[in-house]
Amino acid sequence: MLLIYYYRRATAPPPLFLLLLCFGWGAIFGSIALGLEWIFEHLTSQWEDWQRFTRTLAGVAVRQLVFIAPIEEGCKLAGVITFLWLAGRRGNGRSPALSIFIQTIAIALGFTAQESWVYLSNGVATVFERAIGTPIHAMFSAAFGYALAREQGAGTSWEQGSNDQLPITNYHHTTHYFLINAIICHALVNIFSSAWRYNPPINLLSYLLFPFLLWLFWRMEECWRRVQHQPSIILISGMTAMHRHWQRGLVVFALMLGGNAIFGFFLLVRTLSPLHPVQLLEPENIWFIASRSVLNSIPGAIAWCIYRYLRFAASRRNLP
């Protein structure tokens, strides 16, 4: 469904059959990543001290940063590069930037589809949890997909204005930079999602998860707009340094409010999921759903108002 969604949003998408091939190619590299992770887990299971260490949050962070995130993001990047190489040999050279970016997204979705199948078939995750986790792999891959689109996309002019510029001038090395970025983002998401299992104050880190996911989604949408030569959505438009710092603070505040509003709805659905549909119609459950929905909607509405204020401020300066 997500693949079709992005296919229909693209102004000049590659053939759908090609994207389905990318999807399957991503599933193959998902299996490769699973095999590498299994080998890693098998080797480390023999070290009792390592097992004890990985039960701590510091151990989770080391495991994610050193092994899990590099394996998964490295396999996704390897899948994208090999597919582009094979497509280039059978086609007419390099692909347009938009095609490279959406093919990267398709491979990432195939990767996470294979991962979801493994989780669901072994009963270690629910359908709702995997529905939340499915688009996240595409958000990680958007970073190096955008870099590949800039480096290898043919017939594309990127020097159209300051809004389309990366904060890096050597574009031939940005893929490595964004691979590291994807690894760090991947590790942070898994660390934040694991923090709730620990005692306070460590479990407070879990409240950073959904604001961070919201930022990753925003970044992916910005990359999507740029590869289609659409203007970026400007939120920071202050004329003075103090005003720009104030607006950046508002952006962070809006991300925290909006992300934790989504987090609240996530917890609500997870709390209600064990109930039978008939039980949801009981008066106490109806009141619980209504009260929690209103409570979660308030920070979301404030975040939306902040966003509209920043967009209005930018429009007054005739920015996109």
Buried (B, 14 or more C-beta within 10 A) or exposed (E): EBBEEBBEEBEEBBEEEBBBBBBBBBBBBBBBBBEBBEEBEEEBEEEEEBEEBBEEBEBBBBBBBEBBBBBBBBBBBBBBBBBBEEBEEEEEEBBBBBBBBBBBBBBBBBBBBBBBEEBBEEEEBBEEBBEBBBBBBBBBBBBBBBBBBBBBBEEBEBEEEEBBEBEEEEEEEBBEBBBBBBBBBBBBBBBBBBBBEBEEEBBEBBBBBBBBBBBBBBBBBBBBBBBBBBEBBBBBBBEEEEEEEEBEEBBEBBBBBBBBBBBBBBBBBEEBEEEEEEEEEEEEEEEBBEEBEEEBBEBBEBBBEBBEBBBEBBEEEEBE
